Amino acid sequence: MIVGSLISYAQAIALGLLQGVSELFPISSLGHSVILPRLLGWDIHQNDPYFLSFLVATHLATAIVLLLFFWRDWVRIIKGMGRSLRDRGIAPDDNDAKLGWLLVVGTIPAGLLGLLLEHPLRRVFASPESAAIFLMLNGFLLYGAELLRRRAPETDTDDDARLAKQVGFPHAFGIGAAQALALIPGFSRSGATMGGGLLAGLSNRDAARFAFLLATPIIGAAAILKLPELFGPHGAGIRGQALVASLCSAVTAYIAVRVLLRFFETNRLTPFALYCGIAGAICAAVIPFL
Amino acid sequence: MNTRSPLIVGLVALGGVALIVIAFVYWVEPASSLPSFFPGHVAKHAAEANHHHIKHGIAAFFVGLAALVFAWFQTGKKKAA
């Protein structure tokens, strides 16, 4: 094995930039990281242990950016959860505590399903051909969520108050479970959570905010769990590239959060649905001939 | 959900403690040394005999923790409807 040439620095920069954007835009980062190497003729495969170690670093960077971006919110949420534990109940007006436990309830099914299904699903669906088809289906999913959305009246001006009042615990559980779809390359985790948020009656902006908050523990935990692999034999020859990719991923992730929160103030998931549908269809048609 | 039944609360708390103990068993024991009724148990000569099911342990630990938190909330003062 020629360790030094597993991933070039140019490839690392491209994959890092792509990861930061596609992890938070509802367009499937995993799907793109499977499809792009095939489209560009790179000898990189999704199930190669060194590539998984490489991706761990970029995911960790994305999680750190999300944590820092919503740092003040997380401090309030954790304080609220502490209050509720102390009082052995969630006070009706304690939106921070309610939001915190909603995130916990949403994280548990996603975490369990991720732990149990990650390897079998990746083994079966890691080909660029299937990723292209699932990317197309992700487009339909996003469009369907926009069509079927429940429009609840927005009574609060505070973001977290709206989230706490409009999302119930069963909704949070369902949205969390829907994230497991993202274990299949082509389906988007943030797309599943945003779509679930819309079906629960959230606005596009609130659904995006809930998706980003829900993403932080899941992406962070998954990355930390696999971080030792990066420092083990599977990380040999790619640590420098992983560091560069992580920095690129952090920059684009930060831009993506800012852009998306502003974008969803007035816009919908429809452009992402169109992109996924068209890009997935084109890739599905082209990849078999590459 | 607000059951308030002492029996159910006790059972949930007991289940939570049991799951946390199971989590430690997964972390400490290799797959071949796990009790045979545990998911992930393999025979001593199997290829994965020395593998530690860390992820099974993490899953059991967090579900156990969630059960304990649920039981804790159920012991709080009942709020007026």
Interface residues (C-beta under 8 A of the other chain):
Chain A: S84 L85 D87 R88 G89 I90 P92 V104 I108 G111 L112 L115 L116 F169 L225
Chain B: M1 I54 K55 H56 I58 A59 F62 V63 A66 V69 W72 F73 T75 G76 K77 K79
